[in-house]
């Protein structure tokens, strides 16, 4: 049973040492009770308290990593049903499914697609995270060779062994054991043997059953066999089944603290039609999937799914922000123009992108407005003439330029007069209202 913040507080050191990042032990206890922090954040908690609090303070959905290294993906750990309640924590992993019956050349090409799938969107690196190798050949030796090849060609991707043949799965696990592959999967017929393989090699295991009720029975069995890191496959294939099963699993874990369903969820959305597959994948991403297996990863599909995933897994209460500083775009010289905007990530990347498109080297002064857009920051009193003037004076940019001209976003042209008064000796030029007009504006000035 979950403990309250006060119950947890009674078991903490009560030193208010702040080592956990919170001002008091009580504040830490309250956050721990909400599932917003892990017990390990307190370095001074006693072993007795760890034993008592360990299970009680664990997140309702077990958390562990898929893959290894810097690009390992953390699964599970979610604490809310709806994003607006707090936020969704760990973005789901996207995986490309390949069959071991493909030729070596085709497998290498597919793996290379995954390895080169990374894109940069508003400052975040987004990618296809894993490769699922399907046991389609019926030949254990071929399966092992295919897994080795895929692992070699995509060295940073997580490996999912889509195989219910115990002998073939075990050989493949041994081949890529250092990558901590996910075995997919165990069912009623092979649960004991698959659990033995997973436990022996310390790798996670997918439990496969038809529906949440049967799944809960299977996970209890697998856990009893000594496997802690489990992923759930309820057999959901259609959009309706994905919504129903995933929602039931999440509600059972969060609202009823039902441990047998307190694990990450995997959905296979393989379809012959890429557009249909993308549509089903979007449902899985929006409805609690921790891993989504795809049949193809065309660039247009990646961009659509990456964007959806990124939007769902940003904190709705904290705008995405970039660092306040003077950014140099191109190789600006002393005569290059100086523009200003706010530190809302989307605003920064759109504006900087249009400056790059102009091919006119420039400096972009990015001012901390708590992640608000230009108009919103102005309306909230955070992007004012006085604050802009203070930022420009303290930034030191005046020592880098031979002119004293600042280009103001056109949407806040009303600030130009007051800003000239605050920045003595400076010329304030009103720039375009929309970012897509920046290239023409800068080229006409050159």
C-alpha positions, 0 to 999 in steps of 0.5 A: 500500500502506498504511504503518505508523505507524513508516513514517509517523512517519519522514516527519513533522517530529518536533517534538512541537509538539502542533498536531495535537492529539496529544502526540507525532508518533509518536502522530499517526502511529499514529492516521494509520495507523489512518485515525483522523485526516487528514494535514492535521491536521499543519500542518508536514508537508513537501510531499515528505511530503505527496506520499508520505503523501497516497495512503497515508494516505487513508481506504480509502473516499473521503470528500467532501461531498454538498451545500453549506453547514452542512447538507452531509453528509460521505460515506465515510471509513469505516475499520471493518467493524463498529461495535464495532471503533471506530465508524462515522463519517459517518451515511448521507444519506436522500433523497426521490425525486420525479419531474419529471412531478409538477405544480409544486404537488406538487413544491413540497409534496414539497420542503417536506416535506424542508425541514421534516423536521428533528427534535431527538432527544437533542440532535442535529438529524436530518433528510432530507438530500437530494432526488433528482429523477427524469427521468421526463418525457423532457423536458429542459426540464421536468426543468431546471424541476423541479430549479430548483423543488425547489432553491428550495423546499428551499434547504438540501437536497442535490440528486441528479440521478436522470438518465441522459440526458446533455443533460438532466443537464448542463442541470440541473447548470448550473441548480443548479451552486452546490449541487454536485449529485450526478449519478446516474448513469453506466453503460457506455453514457454513462460518457464523456459523464457523466464530462465533465459531472461533471469540467467542473462539479466535481460527484460522479458515481454509477457504475451497474453490475450487481454489484461486479465490473462496478462496479469496472471502471466506476469505474476507467474514470470515474476515468481520465476525471478524476472523483475523487468517485464513488458506487457503485450496484451495482444491488442492490434486494432486502434480500439483494442490498443485504447481499451487494453492500454487504458485498462492497464494504466488505470489498474496500475495507477488507480488500484495499485495493481502490481501485476499490471504495473509494467511498461506496455509494448504495441506492435502496429505492423501494417502493409499501408504505411499511412495506416500504420502511422495512424495506428502508431499515433494511437499507441503513442497517445495511449500509454505505449512504452514501445511501438513496433513499426514495419517501416520508417519512412522519413515523413512517418518518422517526423510525424511520430517524432513530433507527436511523441515530443509534444506529448512528453514535454511538460505542459507546465514548463515551456521549452526554453533555450539558454539566454545568451548572444547566439552567433549564426554563420560567422558574423563580423563587427558589422553584422546585424543584431536581432533579439527574441525570447527564449521560447525554444520554438521561437528561437529555432524558427527565427535562427532557422530563417536567419540561416536561410538568409545566408546573412551572418548575424547575431541573435540576442536571446533573452530569458522570458521564462520560455514565453513567445514574444507577444506572450512575454510582452503581454506578461511584462517580461519583454519590456523596454527596460528589461531588454535594455538591461539585457543588452547592456549586461550581455557585452554584445556592444564590445563585439559590434561596430554599430549600435543597432538592434532589430526588434521583432515587428510584433512588439514595434510599440517598444521601439520608442521606449527602447531608444530612450533606455538604450542611449545612442542605439538605433532601434529598427523594427524587423518583420512581424513574421519569421518567414520574412526575415531572409528578405529583410536581411538580404535587402539590408546587406 
